């Protein structure tokens, strides 16, 4: 379901896997930025937008921790 931590985690990890075989890769940071833009389109209310963005940040930090052993500071 769109907006959940699981949805965003799956999306970020899928992008990483696509990068393994793609001619043009997309960084995790750029994928994060694209998801922020998608949230702006998909969110039906300000509360939804805030919740989705919080879930995206959790997913982004989780993926960074799993892959690189640390969370990225912004």
Jmol script that loads the backbone (N, CA, C; Angstrom):
load data "model"
ATOM      1  N   UNK A   1       0.839  -1.175   0.000  1.00  0.00           N
ATOM      2  CA  UNK A   1       0.000   0.000   0.000  1.00  0.00           C
ATOM      3  C   UNK A   1       0.889   1.244   0.000  1.00  0.00           C
ATOM      4  N   UNK A   2       0.552   2.186  -0.836  1.00  0.00           N
ATOM      5  CA  UNK A   2       1.356   3.397  -0.946  1.00  0.00           C
ATOM      6  C   UNK A   2       1.404   4.125   0.396  1.00  0.00           C
ATOM      7  N   UNK A   3       2.591   4.595   0.725  1.00  0.00           N
ATOM      8  CA  UNK A   3       2.764   5.425   1.910  1.00  0.00           C
ATOM      9  C   UNK A   3       3.269   4.696   3.137  1.00  0.00           C
ATOM     10  N   UNK A   4       3.319   3.378   3.083  1.00  0.00           N
ATOM     11  CA  UNK A   4       3.796   2.643   4.248  1.00  0.00           C
ATOM     12  C   UNK A   4       5.324   2.525   4.208  1.00  0.00           C
ATOM     13  N   UNK A   5       5.906   2.268   5.360  1.00  0.00           N
ATOM     14  CA  UNK A   5       7.356   2.069   5.429  1.00  0.00           C
ATOM     15  C   UNK A   5       7.746   0.903   4.526  1.00  0.00           C
ATOM     16  N   UNK A   6       6.963  -0.155   4.548  1.00  0.00           N
ATOM     17  CA  UNK A   6       7.253  -1.333   3.725  1.00  0.00           C
ATOM     18  C   UNK A   6       7.238  -0.977   2.233  1.00  0.00           C
ATOM     19  N   UNK A   7       6.264  -0.197   1.812  1.00  0.00           N
ATOM     20  CA  UNK A   7       6.181   0.208   0.406  1.00  0.00           C
ATOM     21  C   UNK A   7       7.437   0.959  -0.013  1.00  0.00           C
ATOM     22  N   UNK A   8       7.836   1.941   0.790  1.00  0.00           N
ATOM     23  CA  UNK A   8       9.006   2.735   0.446  1.00  0.00           C
ATOM     24  C   UNK A   8      10.292   1.915   0.521  1.00  0.00           C
ATOM     25  N   UNK A   9      10.393   1.030   1.503  1.00  0.00           N
ATOM     26  CA  UNK A   9      11.563   0.156   1.612  1.00  0.00           C
ATOM     27  C   UNK A   9      11.681  -0.722   0.375  1.00  0.00           C
ATOM     28  N   UNK A  10      10.576  -1.324  -0.027  1.00  0.00           N
ATOM     29  CA  UNK A  10      10.579  -2.173  -1.217  1.00  0.00           C
ATOM     30  C   UNK A  10      10.962  -1.371  -2.462  1.00  0.00           C
ATOM     31  N   UNK A  11      10.449  -0.169  -2.577  1.00  0.00           N
ATOM     32  CA  UNK A  11      10.745   0.669  -3.738  1.00  0.00           C
ATOM     33  C   UNK A  11      12.234   1.021  -3.789  1.00  0.00           C
ATOM     34  N   UNK A  12      12.805   1.413  -2.664  1.00  0.00           N
ATOM     35  CA  UNK A  12      14.223   1.770  -2.616  1.00  0.00           C
ATOM     36  C   UNK A  12      15.108   0.568  -2.932  1.00  0.00           C
ATOM     37  N   UNK A  13      14.773  -0.581  -2.356  1.00  0.00           N
ATOM     38  CA  UNK A  13      15.565  -1.782  -2.612  1.00  0.00           C
ATOM     39  C   UNK A  13      15.421  -2.246  -4.058  1.00  0.00           C
ATOM     40  N   UNK A  14      14.235  -2.095  -4.630  1.00  0.00           N
ATOM     41  CA  UNK A  14      14.044  -2.462  -6.038  1.00  0.00           C
ATOM     42  C   UNK A  14      14.901  -1.578  -6.937  1.00  0.00           C
ATOM     43  N   UNK A  15      15.016  -0.310  -6.602  1.00  0.00           N
ATOM     44  CA  UNK A  15      15.856   0.583  -7.397  1.00  0.00           C
ATOM     45  C   UNK A  15      17.319   0.158  -7.321  1.00  0.00           C
ATOM     46  N   UNK A  16      17.751  -0.254  -6.164  1.00  0.00           N
ATOM     47  CA  UNK A  16      19.127  -0.730  -6.005  1.00  0.00           C
ATOM     48  C   UNK A  16      19.351  -1.950  -6.892  1.00  0.00           C
ATOM     49  N   UNK A  17      18.399  -2.866  -6.911  1.00  0.00           N
ATOM     50  CA  UNK A  17      18.520  -4.058  -7.743  1.00  0.00           C
ATOM     51  C   UNK A  17      18.506  -3.693  -9.231  1.00  0.00           C
ATOM     52  N   UNK A  18      17.655  -2.748  -9.633  1.00  0.00           N
ATOM     53  CA  UNK A  18      17.633  -2.313 -11.031  1.00  0.00           C
ATOM     54  C   UNK A  18      18.972  -1.711 -11.435  1.00  0.00           C
ATOM     55  N   UNK A  19      19.633  -1.041 -10.504  1.00  0.00           N
ATOM     56  CA  UNK A  19      20.929  -0.423 -10.791  1.00  0.00           C
ATOM     57  C   UNK A  19      21.994  -1.456 -11.158  1.00  0.00           C
ATOM     58  N   UNK A  20      21.825  -2.683 -10.701  1.00  0.00           N
ATOM     59  CA  UNK A  20      22.812  -3.719 -10.988  1.00  0.00           C
ATOM     60  C   UNK A  20      22.847  -4.092 -12.464  1.00  0.00           C
ATOM     61  N   UNK A  21      21.740  -3.901 -13.156  1.00  0.00           N
ATOM     62  CA  UNK A  21      21.694  -4.276 -14.563  1.00  0.00           C
ATOM     63  C   UNK A  21      21.369  -3.110 -15.499  1.00  0.00           C
ATOM     64  N   UNK A  22      21.163  -1.952 -14.945  1.00  0.00           N
ATOM     65  CA  UNK A  22      20.773  -0.811 -15.774  1.00  0.00           C
ATOM     66  C   UNK A  22      21.989  -0.122 -16.372  1.00  0.00           C
ATOM     67  N   UNK A  23      21.787   0.416 -17.547  1.00  0.00           N
ATOM     68  CA  UNK A  23      22.847   1.179 -18.185  1.00  0.00           C
ATOM     69  C   UNK A  23      23.024   2.518 -17.481  1.00  0.00           C
ATOM     70  N   UNK A  24      21.899   3.123 -17.113  1.00  0.00           N
ATOM     71  CA  UNK A  24      21.930   4.392 -16.370  1.00  0.00           C
ATOM     72  C   UNK A  24      21.380   4.134 -14.970  1.00  0.00           C
ATOM     73  N   UNK A  25      22.186   4.388 -13.959  1.00  0.00           N
ATOM     74  CA  UNK A  25      21.762   4.112 -12.587  1.00  0.00           C
ATOM     75  C   UNK A  25      21.152   5.357 -11.949  1.00  0.00           C
ATOM     76  N   UNK A  26      20.383   5.113 -10.900  1.00  0.00           N
ATOM     77  CA  UNK A  26      19.749   6.172 -10.118  1.00  0.00           C
ATOM     78  C   UNK A  26      20.213   5.998  -8.683  1.00  0.00           C
ATOM     79  N   UNK A  27      20.779   7.051  -8.112  1.00  0.00           N
ATOM     80  CA  UNK A  27      21.271   6.960  -6.740  1.00  0.00           C
ATOM     81  C   UNK A  27      20.109   6.813  -5.767  1.00  0.00           C
ATOM     82  N   UNK A  28      20.413   6.302  -4.606  1.00  0.00           N
ATOM     83  CA  UNK A  28      19.409   6.163  -3.558  1.00  0.00           C
ATOM     84  C   UNK A  28      18.864   7.538  -3.174  1.00  0.00           C
ATOM     85  N   UNK A  29      19.719   8.536  -3.142  1.00  0.00           N
ATOM     86  CA  UNK A  29      19.320   9.904  -2.822  1.00  0.00           C
ATOM     87  C   UNK A  29      18.334  10.431  -3.872  1.00  0.00           C
ATOM     88  N   UNK A  30      18.630  10.185  -5.160  1.00  0.00           N
ATOM     89  CA  UNK A  30      17.732  10.632  -6.228  1.00  0.00           C
ATOM     90  C   UNK A  30      16.403   9.886  -6.191  1.00  0.00           C
ATOM     91  N   UNK A  31      16.452   8.617  -5.863  1.00  0.00           N
ATOM     92  CA  UNK A  31      15.230   7.828  -5.729  1.00  0.00           C
ATOM     93  C   UNK A  31      14.374   8.394  -4.589  1.00  0.00           C
ATOM     94  N   UNK A  32      15.025   8.770  -3.507  1.00  0.00           N
ATOM     95  CA  UNK A  32      14.346   9.394  -2.372  1.00  0.00           C
ATOM     96  C   UNK A  32      13.662  10.686  -2.820  1.00  0.00           C
ATOM     97  N   UNK A  33      14.366  11.503  -3.587  1.00  0.00           N
ATOM     98  CA  UNK A  33      13.802  12.769  -4.069  1.00  0.00           C
ATOM     99  C   UNK A  33      12.591  12.529  -4.969  1.00  0.00           C
ATOM    100  N   UNK A  34      12.654  11.501  -5.808  1.00  0.00           N
ATOM    101  CA  UNK A  34      11.524  11.173  -6.679  1.00  0.00           C
ATOM    102  C   UNK A  34      10.314  10.729  -5.858  1.00  0.00           C
ATOM    103  N   UNK A  35      10.576   9.986  -4.794  1.00  0.00           N
ATOM    104  CA  UNK A  35       9.475   9.546  -3.937  1.00  0.00           C
ATOM    105  C   UNK A  35       8.835  10.729  -3.210  1.00  0.00           C
ATOM    106  N   UNK A  36       9.622  11.711  -2.831  1.00  0.00           N
ATOM    107  CA  UNK A  36       9.071  12.924  -2.206  1.00  0.00           C
ATOM    108  C   UNK A  36       8.102  13.600  -3.181  1.00  0.00           C
ATOM    109  N   UNK A  37       8.491  13.677  -4.446  1.00  0.00           N
ATOM    110  CA  UNK A  37       7.624  14.272  -5.460  1.00  0.00           C
ATOM    111  C   UNK A  37       6.357  13.438  -5.653  1.00  0.00           C
ATOM    112  N   UNK A  38       6.502  12.127  -5.613  1.00  0.00           N
ATOM    113  CA  UNK A  38       5.337  11.256  -5.758  1.00  0.00           C
ATOM    114  C   UNK A  38       4.377  11.432  -4.584  1.00  0.00           C
ATOM    115  N   UNK A  39       4.917  11.621  -3.400  1.00  0.00           N
ATOM    116  CA  UNK A  39       4.080  11.846  -2.216  1.00  0.00           C
ATOM    117  C   UNK A  39       3.241  13.108  -2.404  1.00  0.00           C
ATOM    118  N   UNK A  40       3.835  14.150  -2.953  1.00  0.00           N
ATOM    119  CA  UNK A  40       3.106  15.402  -3.177  1.00  0.00           C
ATOM    120  C   UNK A  40       1.899  15.190  -4.078  1.00  0.00           C
ATOM    121  N   UNK A  41       2.019  14.270  -5.020  1.00  0.00           N
ATOM    122  CA  UNK A  41       0.929  13.985  -5.950  1.00  0.00           C
ATOM    123  C   UNK A  41      -0.100  13.049  -5.312  1.00  0.00           C
ATOM    124  N   UNK A  42       0.368  12.031  -4.600  1.00  0.00           N
ATOM    125  CA  UNK A  42      -0.506  10.979  -4.078  1.00  0.00           C
ATOM    126  C   UNK A  42      -1.244  11.352  -2.788  1.00  0.00           C
ATOM    127  N   UNK A  43      -0.642  12.187  -1.956  1.00  0.00           N
ATOM    128  CA  UNK A  43      -1.229  12.491  -0.645  1.00  0.00           C
ATOM    129  C   UNK A  43      -2.542  13.250  -0.806  1.00  0.00           C
ATOM    130  N   UNK A  44      -3.543  12.794  -0.108  1.00  0.00           N
ATOM    131  CA  UNK A  44      -4.867  13.421  -0.198  1.00  0.00           C
ATOM    132  C   UNK A  44      -5.036  14.568   0.786  1.00  0.00           C
ATOM    133  N   UNK A  45      -4.210  14.605   1.821  1.00  0.00           N
ATOM    134  CA  UNK A  45      -4.303  15.678   2.813  1.00  0.00           C
ATOM    135  C   UNK A  45      -2.917  15.984   3.356  1.00  0.00           C
ATOM    136  N   UNK A  46      -2.826  17.074   4.089  1.00  0.00           N
ATOM    137  CA  UNK A  46      -1.558  17.463   4.696  1.00  0.00           C
ATOM    138  C   UNK A  46      -1.107  16.417   5.703  1.00  0.00           C
ATOM    139  N   UNK A  47      -2.050  15.854   6.451  1.00  0.00           N
ATOM    140  CA  UNK A  47      -1.701  14.814   7.426  1.00  0.00           C
ATOM    141  C   UNK A  47      -1.147  13.577   6.737  1.00  0.00           C
ATOM    142  N   UNK A  48      -1.761  13.190   5.618  1.00  0.00           N
ATOM    143  CA  UNK A  48      -1.248  12.052   4.847  1.00  0.00           C
ATOM    144  C   UNK A  48       0.161  12.348   4.367  1.00  0.00           C
ATOM    145  N   UNK A  49       0.370  13.546   3.850  1.00  0.00           N
ATOM    146  CA  UNK A  49       1.678  13.926   3.328  1.00  0.00           C
ATOM    147  C   UNK A  49       2.741  13.815   4.415  1.00  0.00           C
ATOM    148  N   UNK A  50       2.450  14.321   5.587  1.00  0.00           N
ATOM    149  CA  UNK A  50       3.415  14.261   6.693  1.00  0.00           C
ATOM    150  C   UNK A  50       3.683  12.822   7.107  1.00  0.00           C
ATOM    151  N   UNK A  51       2.647  12.017   7.162  1.00  0.00           N
ATOM    152  CA  UNK A  51       2.806  10.610   7.546  1.00  0.00           C
ATOM    153  C   UNK A  51       3.619   9.857   6.502  1.00  0.00           C
ATOM    154  N   UNK A  52       3.332  10.094   5.219  1.00  0.00           N
ATOM    155  CA  UNK A  52       4.075   9.432   4.151  1.00  0.00           C
ATOM    156  C   UNK A  52       5.541   9.845   4.163  1.00  0.00           C
ATOM    157  N   UNK A  53       5.785  11.133   4.372  1.00  0.00           N
ATOM    158  CA  UNK A  53       7.176  11.599   4.411  1.00  0.00           C
ATOM    159  C   UNK A  53       7.927  11.001   5.596  1.00  0.00           C
ATOM    160  N   UNK A  54       7.267  10.881   6.740  1.00  0.00           N
ATOM    161  CA  UNK A  54       7.895  10.258   7.905  1.00  0.00           C
ATOM    162  C   UNK A  54       8.194   8.790   7.616  1.00  0.00           C
ATOM    163  N   UNK A  55       7.271   8.101   6.959  1.00  0.00           N
ATOM    164  CA  UNK A  55       7.489   6.696   6.603  1.00  0.00           C
ATOM    165  C   UNK A  55       8.621   6.555   5.595  1.00  0.00           C
ATOM    166  N   UNK A  56       8.715   7.478   4.652  1.00  0.00           N
ATOM    167  CA  UNK A  56       9.803   7.449   3.683  1.00  0.00           C
ATOM    168  C   UNK A  56      11.144   7.634   4.383  1.00  0.00           C
ATOM    169  N   UNK A  57      11.215   8.534   5.323  1.00  0.00           N
ATOM    170  CA  UNK A  57      12.466   8.758   6.050  1.00  0.00           C
ATOM    171  C   UNK A  57      12.876   7.518   6.838  1.00  0.00           C
ATOM    172  N   UNK A  58      11.901   6.852   7.457  1.00  0.00           N
ATOM    173  CA  UNK A  58      12.198   5.610   8.177  1.00  0.00           C
ATOM    174  C   UNK A  58      12.741   4.555   7.217  1.00  0.00           C
ATOM    175  N   UNK A  59      12.091   4.418   6.077  1.00  0.00           N
ATOM    176  CA  UNK A  59      12.524   3.426   5.086  1.00  0.00           C
ATOM    177  C   UNK A  59      13.906   3.769   4.545  1.00  0.00           C
ATOM    178  N   UNK A  60      14.132   5.028   4.228  1.00  0.00           N
ATOM    179  CA  UNK A  60      15.416   5.479   3.689  1.00  0.00           C
ATOM    180  C   UNK A  60      16.541   5.208   4.684  1.00  0.00           C
ATOM    181  N   UNK A  61      16.312   5.537   5.947  1.00  0.00           N
ATOM    182  CA  UNK A  61      17.322   5.286   6.977  1.00  0.00           C
ATOM    183  C   UNK A  61      17.550   3.795   7.188  1.00  0.00           C
ATOM    184  N   UNK A  62      16.484   3.019   7.124  1.00  0.00           N
ATOM    185  CA  UNK A  62      16.598   1.570   7.292  1.00  0.00           C
ATOM    186  C   UNK A  62      17.432   0.960   6.168  1.00  0.00           C
ATOM    187  N   UNK A  63      17.181   1.379   4.934  1.00  0.00           N
ATOM    188  CA  UNK A  63      17.923   0.846   3.792  1.00  0.00           C
ATOM    189  C   UNK A  63      19.388   1.264   3.884  1.00  0.00           C
ATOM    190  N   UNK A  64      19.645   2.505   4.234  1.00  0.00           N
ATOM    191  CA  UNK A  64      21.024   2.961   4.406  1.00  0.00           C
ATOM    192  C   UNK A  64      21.733   2.158   5.486  1.00  0.00           C
ATOM    193  N   UNK A  65      21.053   1.902   6.587  1.00  0.00           N
ATOM    194  CA  UNK A  65      21.635   1.134   7.679  1.00  0.00           C
ATOM    195  C   UNK A  65      21.940  -0.290   7.233  1.00  0.00           C
ATOM    196  N   UNK A  66      21.019  -0.909   6.520  1.00  0.00           N
ATOM    197  CA  UNK A  66      21.225  -2.280   6.051  1.00  0.00           C
ATOM    198  C   UNK A  66      22.365  -2.374   5.034  1.00  0.00           C
ATOM    199  N   UNK A  67      22.443  -1.419   4.133  1.00  0.00           N
ATOM    200  CA  UNK A  67      23.439  -1.487   3.066  1.00  0.00           C
ATOM    201  C   UNK A  67      24.811  -0.978   3.477  1.00  0.00           C
ATOM    202  N   UNK A  68      24.832   0.104   4.212  1.00  0.00           N
ATOM    203  CA  UNK A  68      26.092   0.784   4.475  1.00  0.00           C
ATOM    204  C   UNK A  68      26.510   0.779   5.939  1.00  0.00           C
ATOM    205  N   UNK A  69      25.637   0.281   6.809  1.00  0.00           N
ATOM    206  CA  UNK A  69      25.984   0.198   8.219  1.00  0.00           C
ATOM    207  C   UNK A  69      25.808   1.487   8.977  1.00  0.00           C
ATOM    208  N   UNK A  70      25.225   2.500   8.349  1.00  0.00           N
ATOM    209  CA  UNK A  70      24.967   3.763   9.036  1.00  0.00           C
ATOM    210  C   UNK A  70      23.795   4.464   8.392  1.00  0.00           C
ATOM    211  N   UNK A  71      23.225   5.404   9.139  1.00  0.00           N
ATOM    212  CA  UNK A  71      22.155   6.212   8.598  1.00  0.00           C
ATOM    213  C   UNK A  71      22.750   7.482   8.052  1.00  0.00           C
ATOM    214  N   UNK A  72      22.221   7.923   6.927  1.00  0.00           N
ATOM    215  CA  UNK A  72      22.708   9.153   6.308  1.00  0.00           C
ATOM    216  C   UNK A  72      22.145  10.348   7.047  1.00  0.00           C
ATOM    217  N   UNK A  73      22.997  11.305   7.361  1.00  0.00           N
ATOM    218  CA  UNK A  73      22.499  12.523   7.972  1.00  0.00           C
ATOM    219  C   UNK A  73      22.285  13.569   6.906  1.00  0.00           C
ATOM    220  N   UNK A  74      21.154  14.224   7.010  1.00  0.00           N
ATOM    221  CA  UNK A  74      20.810  15.235   6.000  1.00  0.00           C
ATOM    222  C   UNK A  74      20.921  16.610   6.579  1.00  0.00           C
TER     223      UNK A  74
END
end "model"
wireframe off; spacefill off
backbone 0.3
color backbone group
